[in-house]
Amino acid sequence: MWNLTRLRVLVAVAREGSVTGAAEALHYAQPSVSHHLARLEAEVGVVLVRRAGRGVLLTDAGRLLVARAEEILGRVESARAEVAAHAGLRTGRVRLAAFPSSLATLVPPAVARLAAEHPGVELALTEAEPPAALTALRNADVDAALVFAHDEPPAGDQRNTTLVPLMREPLFLVTPADCEPAATPGELARHADKSWIAGCERCRAHLVSICERAGFTPRITFETDDYVAVQSLVAAGLGVSVLPGLTLAAHRNERVRVERLSDETRRVSLAVYGTSPPAEPVAAFGAVLADTVAEQRWTEPD
């Protein structure tokens, strides 16, 4: 049977790109990492890594084993948590990765509620966009991930993950406050000749898609994922943009006008590893998060 420690070492080497980086990440001595790699290669009977300058490259067999090792380690972590829950432990932990606007809106009241209802559960927070959050989930670096998607599934590796829908978040056209509102709220074509401000690759692709459906291709002149900066640029008259409701709930610049886009939303979900019920602490957090979403009015700006 393969040694789990050696699998963790291989995954760390793949992630860090070098034996030195893996040793630092795992807090191992460098010779120990090299020893574990050599023993693992002897166990599987094939070469897994090759030296490349100061780093290493995975062989085809190495890449295959890393993918499986991530799944194995994730399932071991889930099994450990499930057994602990079955034993009736009153303590536990939830490591959550979440995108920025959710950390500023949904997460704080949910965490406060979790602390009040389950004081023994410890929660750790990490900021991450969906692709990185889902990777962390598969690598067992987090126990749950808050992710979003527009028309397509959330970006990132979703193998062996379960998405629990939380809300449909409306999208809003954001223009300078002195801009005359259109007869039809959120009419994009009226701004076809304006400069546009876009964010990440996924959000930018969705912006281009909805503008093209309105009959034009937006001229994107500024790119930033910072929703505070987006509103400041719009307020300064440097362009117009589209923002999700949570970003406007997190921060609202008084010098911008917002108009809801009819029938345009993005889906917010909680991702957990595996298809079986999550560990008790994760399930408890999921429940208080769902209650928080249901009770709060996060999606409509003032």
QUIVEN-V277665 format. One record per backbone hydrogen bond with DSSP energy under -1.0 kcal/mol. CO is the residue of the C=O (numbers start at 1). NH is the residue of the N-H. Records with the same first field share a line. If there is no record, write none. Layout:
BEGIN
CO: NH + NH
END
This chain:
BEGIN
3: 7
4: 8
5: 9
6: 10
7: 11
8: 12
9: 13
10: 14
11: 15
12: 16
13: 17
17: 56
18: 22
19: 23
20: 24
21: 25
22: 26
23: 27 + 28
29: 33
30: 34
31: 35
32: 36
33: 37
34: 38
35: 39
36: 40
37: 41
38: 42
39: 43
40: 44
41: 45
48: 59
50: 57
52: 55
55: 52
57: 50
59: 63
60: 64
61: 65
62: 66
63: 67
64: 68
65: 69
66: 70
67: 71
68: 72
69: 73
70: 74
71: 75
72: 76
73: 77
74: 78
75: 79
76: 80
77: 81
78: 82
79: 83
80: 84
81: 85
82: 86
83: 87
84: 89
85: 88
92: 122
94: 124
95: 143 + 144
96: 126
97: 146
98: 128
99: 103
100: 104
102: 107
106: 110
107: 111
108: 112
109: 113
110: 114
111: 115
112: 116
113: 117
114: 118
118: 121
120: 92
122: 94
124: 96
126: 98
129: 133
130: 134
131: 135
132: 136
133: 137
134: 138
135: 139
136: 141 + 142
137: 140
144: 97
145: 271
147: 269
149: 267
158: 161
160: 274
162: 272
164: 270
167: 268
169: 266
170: 245
171: 261
172: 243
173: 259
174: 241
175: 257
176: 179
184: 187
188: 191
189: 192
191: 194
195: 240
196: 221 + 222
198: 224
200: 204
201: 205
202: 206
203: 207
204: 208
205: 209
206: 210
207: 211
208: 212
209: 213
211: 216
212: 215
218: 220
219: 196
222: 198
226: 230
227: 231
228: 232
229: 233
230: 234
231: 235
232: 236
233: 238
234: 237
240: 197
241: 174
243: 172
244: 248
245: 249
246: 250
247: 251
253: 256
255: 177
257: 175
259: 173
261: 264
264: 171
266: 169
267: 149
268: 166 + 167
269: 147
270: 164
271: 145
272: 162
279: 283
280: 284
281: 285
282: 286
283: 287
284: 288
285: 289
286: 290
287: 291
288: 292
289: 293
290: 294
291: 295
292: 296
END
